[in-house]
Amino acid sequence: MDVVASVEAPVTPQRLWSVVADLGTYPRWVGIVHRAEPAGDGSWDVELRGRVGPFARSKRLRMERATADKPGLVVYERRELDGRRHAMWRLQAEVVAQGSGSLLIMTLHYGGSMFGAGVLERLLGEQIESSRQRLLDVLSGTAGA
């Protein structure tokens, strides 16, 4: 499953990239990211939480930065160290200069079956809509910590 979303931001590409390249900012603006903390080895421990009706799920991921081309592209991929096979999670954030601001194009690839693809797509769609304004608030400095 691939989900693509975009948002225009009235900030420089460098400013936008600095926020989307730091997974530590995601809990402030992406509702399903409950926690994202550096693991000390260059990776991030990320906890996702989602609720659909009476059902709630939580998922922990170890994410590594696979690409960092400042200020244009950052890619994070799931890379667990437990020797088991895991569903692929790949988050790509592309920042493009646009007029006096920037355009962010985010692509999430998920290769598993959490909730079922249709349910997860609906959950992500709702999260995308609500996260756009929160991202703009973080960029403007008006978001809560």
VOKE-550455 format. One record per residue (C-alpha): residue number from 1; z, x, y; residue in three letters. Coordinates in steps of 0.001 Angstrom, whole numbers, plus 500000, padded with zeros to 6 digits. Example, Ala and Ser with C-alpha at 12.3 -4.5 7.8 and 13.67 -1.06 7.14 Angstrom:
# VOKE-550455
<r seq="1" zz="507800" xx="512300" yy="495500" type="ALA"/>
<r seq="2" zz="507140" xx="513670" yy="498940" type="SER"/>
//
This chain:
# VOKE-550455
<r seq="1" zz="500000" xx="500000" yy="500000" type="MET"/>
<r seq="2" zz="499110" xx="501258" yy="503463" type="ASP"/>
<r seq="3" zz="500414" xx="499757" yy="506675" type="VAL"/>
<r seq="4" zz="498953" xx="500828" yy="510017" type="VAL"/>
<r seq="5" zz="500432" xx="499976" yy="513410" type="ALA"/>
<r seq="6" zz="499887" xx="501175" yy="516953" type="SER"/>
<r seq="7" zz="501556" xx="501002" yy="520331" type="VAL"/>
<r seq="8" zz="500593" xx="502178" yy="523796" type="GLU"/>
<r seq="9" zz="503283" xx="504084" yy="525667" type="ALA"/>
<r seq="10" zz="503434" xx="505006" yy="529362" type="PRO"/>
<r seq="11" zz="504552" xx="508585" yy="528594" type="VAL"/>
<r seq="12" zz="502849" xx="511911" yy="527967" type="THR"/>
<r seq="13" zz="501691" xx="512742" yy="524460" type="PRO"/>
<r seq="14" zz="504298" xx="515522" yy="524367" type="GLN"/>
<r seq="15" zz="507133" xx="513072" yy="525137" type="ARG"/>
<r seq="16" zz="505947" xx="510535" yy="522569" type="LEU"/>
<r seq="17" zz="505431" xx="513222" yy="519924" type="TRP"/>
<r seq="18" zz="508942" xx="514611" yy="520494" type="SER"/>
<r seq="19" zz="510413" xx="511209" yy="519549" type="VAL"/>
<r seq="20" zz="508184" xx="510328" yy="516582" type="VAL"/>
<r seq="21" zz="508369" xx="513877" yy="515169" type="ALA"/>
<r seq="22" zz="512179" xx="513660" yy="514974" type="ASP"/>
<r seq="23" zz="513260" xx="511410" yy="512099" type="LEU"/>
<r seq="24" zz="516760" xx="511425" yy="513627" type="GLY"/>
<r seq="25" zz="515513" xx="509050" yy="516337" type="THR"/>
<r seq="26" zz="514188" xx="506457" yy="513872" type="TYR"/>
<r seq="27" zz="517465" xx="504538" yy="513311" type="PRO"/>
<r seq="28" zz="517429" xx="503781" yy="517057" type="ARG"/>
<r seq="29" zz="514029" xx="502110" yy="517009" type="TRP"/>
<r seq="30" zz="512976" xx="501314" yy="513412" type="VAL"/>
<r seq="31" zz="515176" xx="498535" yy="512040" type="GLY"/>
<r seq="32" zz="514783" xx="499369" yy="508351" type="ILE"/>
<r seq="33" zz="515794" xx="503009" yy="508874" type="VAL"/>
<r seq="34" zz="519548" xx="502771" yy="508544" type="HIS"/>
<r seq="35" zz="520173" xx="506515" yy="508523" type="ARG"/>
<r seq="36" zz="518128" xx="509708" yy="508936" type="ALA"/>
<r seq="37" zz="519995" xx="513001" yy="508901" type="GLU"/>
<r seq="38" zz="518878" xx="516604" yy="508548" type="PRO"/>
<r seq="39" zz="519665" xx="517936" yy="505068" type="ALA"/>
<r seq="40" zz="520001" xx="521546" yy="506199" type="GLY"/>
<r seq="41" zz="516964" xx="522804" yy="504300" type="ASP"/>
<r seq="42" zz="514319" xx="521480" yy="506681" type="GLY"/>
<r seq="43" zz="514234" xx="518115" yy="504956" type="SER"/>
<r seq="44" zz="515777" xx="514789" yy="505940" type="TRP"/>
<r seq="45" zz="517987" xx="512391" yy="504014" type="ASP"/>
<r seq="46" zz="516734" xx="508922" yy="504922" type="VAL"/>
<r seq="47" zz="518259" xx="505588" yy="503969" type="GLU"/>
<r seq="48" zz="516129" xx="502475" yy="504266" type="LEU"/>
<r seq="49" zz="517628" xx="498989" yy="504194" type="ARG"/>
<r seq="50" zz="515757" xx="495740" yy="504082" type="GLY"/>
<r seq="51" zz="516600" xx="492082" yy="503607" type="ARG"/>
<r seq="52" zz="514254" xx="489304" yy="502581" type="VAL"/>
<r seq="53" zz="516028" xx="485956" yy="502400" type="GLY"/>
<r seq="54" zz="519081" xx="486389" yy="500180" type="PRO"/>
<r seq="55" zz="517813" xx="489654" yy="498709" type="PHE"/>
<r seq="56" zz="518779" xx="493030" yy="500141" type="ALA"/>
<r seq="57" zz="517614" xx="496446" yy="499018" type="ARG"/>
<r seq="58" zz="518569" xx="499944" yy="499969" type="SER"/>
<r seq="59" zz="516534" xx="503058" yy="499234" type="LYS"/>
<r seq="60" zz="517368" xx="506721" yy="499774" type="ARG"/>
<r seq="61" zz="514580" xx="509222" yy="500265" type="LEU"/>
<r seq="62" zz="514344" xx="512938" yy="500803" type="ARG"/>
<r seq="63" zz="511569" xx="513465" yy="503335" type="MET"/>
<r seq="64" zz="509917" xx="516749" yy="504299" type="GLU"/>
<r seq="65" zz="507650" xx="517424" yy="507227" type="ARG"/>
<r seq="66" zz="504249" xx="518190" yy="505695" type="ALA"/>
<r seq="67" zz="502312" xx="518555" yy="508966" type="THR"/>
<r seq="68" zz="503346" xx="519212" yy="512548" type="ALA"/>
<r seq="69" zz="500485" xx="519674" yy="515008" type="ASP"/>
<r seq="70" zz="502190" xx="519218" yy="518372" type="LYS"/>
<r seq="71" zz="501490" xx="516957" yy="520216" type="PRO"/>
<r seq="72" zz="498930" xx="515251" yy="518020" type="GLY"/>
<r seq="73" zz="500084" xx="514688" yy="514465" type="LEU"/>
<r seq="74" zz="503233" xx="514707" yy="512385" type="VAL"/>
<r seq="75" zz="503394" xx="513794" yy="508706" type="VAL"/>
<r seq="76" zz="506474" xx="513302" yy="506543" type="TYR"/>
<r seq="77" zz="506281" xx="512983" yy="502759" type="GLU"/>
<r seq="78" zz="508818" xx="512135" yy="500123" type="ARG"/>
<r seq="79" zz="509747" xx="515194" yy="498083" type="ARG"/>
<r seq="80" zz="512718" xx="514776" yy="495784" type="GLU"/>
<r seq="81" zz="514313" xx="517738" yy="494008" type="LEU"/>
<r seq="82" zz="515653" xx="515979" yy="490906" type="ASP"/>
<r seq="83" zz="512641" xx="516729" yy="488697" type="GLY"/>
<r seq="84" zz="511777" xx="513045" yy="488197" type="ARG"/>
<r seq="85" zz="508625" xx="511198" yy="489278" type="ARG"/>
<r seq="86" zz="509100" xx="509034" yy="492341" type="HIS"/>
<r seq="87" zz="506915" xx="506633" yy="494268" type="ALA"/>
<r seq="88" zz="505066" xx="508300" yy="497117" type="MET"/>
<r seq="89" zz="506211" xx="507606" yy="500673" type="TRP"/>
<r seq="90" zz="504060" xx="509160" yy="503388" type="ARG"/>
<r seq="91" zz="504582" xx="508549" yy="507086" type="LEU"/>
<r seq="92" zz="501925" xx="509737" yy="509499" type="GLN"/>
<r seq="93" zz="502297" xx="509521" yy="513269" type="ALA"/>
<r seq="94" zz="499251" xx="510358" yy="515368" type="GLU"/>
<r seq="95" zz="499615" xx="510656" yy="519124" type="VAL"/>
<r seq="96" zz="496518" xx="510437" yy="521306" type="VAL"/>
<r seq="97" zz="496296" xx="510829" yy="525092" type="ALA"/>
<r seq="98" zz="495128" xx="507588" yy="526643" type="GLN"/>
<r seq="99" zz="494663" xx="507226" yy="530380" type="GLY"/>
<r seq="100" zz="497945" xx="508170" yy="532049" type="SER"/>
<r seq="101" zz="499916" xx="507541" yy="528845" type="GLY"/>
<r seq="102" zz="499620" xx="507798" yy="525087" type="SER"/>
<r seq="103" zz="498655" xx="505836" yy="522025" type="LEU"/>
<r seq="104" zz="500729" xx="506085" yy="518844" type="LEU"/>
<r seq="105" zz="499062" xx="505232" yy="515539" type="ILE"/>
<r seq="106" zz="501479" xx="505164" yy="512624" type="MET"/>
<r seq="107" zz="500452" xx="504881" yy="508997" type="THR"/>
<r seq="108" zz="502912" xx="504318" yy="506179" type="LEU"/>
<r seq="109" zz="501720" xx="504801" yy="502625" type="HIS"/>
<r seq="110" zz="503976" xx="503502" yy="499889" type="TYR"/>
<r seq="111" zz="503056" xx="503934" yy="496235" type="GLY"/>
<r seq="112" zz="505874" xx="501982" yy="494589" type="GLY"/>
<r seq="113" zz="506922" xx="498417" yy="493872" type="SER"/>
<r seq="114" zz="510084" xx="497803" yy="495957" type="MET"/>
<r seq="115" zz="510309" xx="493980" yy="496404" type="PHE"/>
<r seq="116" zz="506644" xx="493681" yy="495433" type="GLY"/>
<r seq="117" zz="503819" xx="494706" yy="497750" type="ALA"/>
<r seq="118" zz="503344" xx="491347" yy="499518" type="GLY"/>
<r seq="119" zz="507027" xx="490991" yy="500313" type="VAL"/>
<r seq="120" zz="507300" xx="494587" yy="501500" type="LEU"/>
<r seq="121" zz="504198" xx="494202" yy="503675" type="GLU"/>
<r seq="122" zz="505729" xx="491124" yy="505327" type="ARG"/>
<r seq="123" zz="509045" xx="492930" yy="505872" type="LEU"/>
<r seq="124" zz="507261" xx="495944" yy="507368" type="LEU"/>
<r seq="125" zz="505123" xx="493702" yy="509575" type="GLY"/>
<r seq="126" zz="508248" xx="492108" yy="511026" type="GLU"/>
<r seq="127" zz="509836" xx="495526" yy="511532" type="GLN"/>
<r seq="128" zz="506745" xx="496856" yy="513263" type="ILE"/>
<r seq="129" zz="506723" xx="494012" yy="515754" type="GLU"/>
<r seq="130" zz="510395" xx="494455" yy="516643" type="SER"/>
<r seq="131" zz="510241" xx="498253" yy="516729" type="SER"/>
<r seq="132" zz="507512" xx="498501" yy="519370" type="ARG"/>
<r seq="133" zz="509784" xx="497481" yy="522249" type="GLN"/>
<r seq="134" zz="512700" xx="499509" yy="520886" type="ARG"/>
<r seq="135" zz="510480" xx="502620" yy="520814" type="LEU"/>
<r seq="136" zz="509449" xx="502019" yy="524405" type="LEU"/>
<r seq="137" zz="513142" xx="501633" yy="525308" type="ASP"/>
<r seq="138" zz="513970" xx="504955" yy="523613" type="VAL"/>
<r seq="139" zz="511101" xx="506641" yy="525469" type="LEU"/>
<r seq="140" zz="512273" xx="505262" yy="528814" type="SER"/>
<r seq="141" zz="515903" xx="506163" yy="528153" type="GLY"/>
<r seq="142" zz="517106" xx="502540" yy="528258" type="THR"/>
<r seq="143" zz="517893" xx="502228" yy="524530" type="ALA"/>
<r seq="144" zz="521475" xx="502332" yy="523322" type="GLY"/>
<r seq="145" zz="522624" xx="505322" yy="521310" type="ALA"/>
//
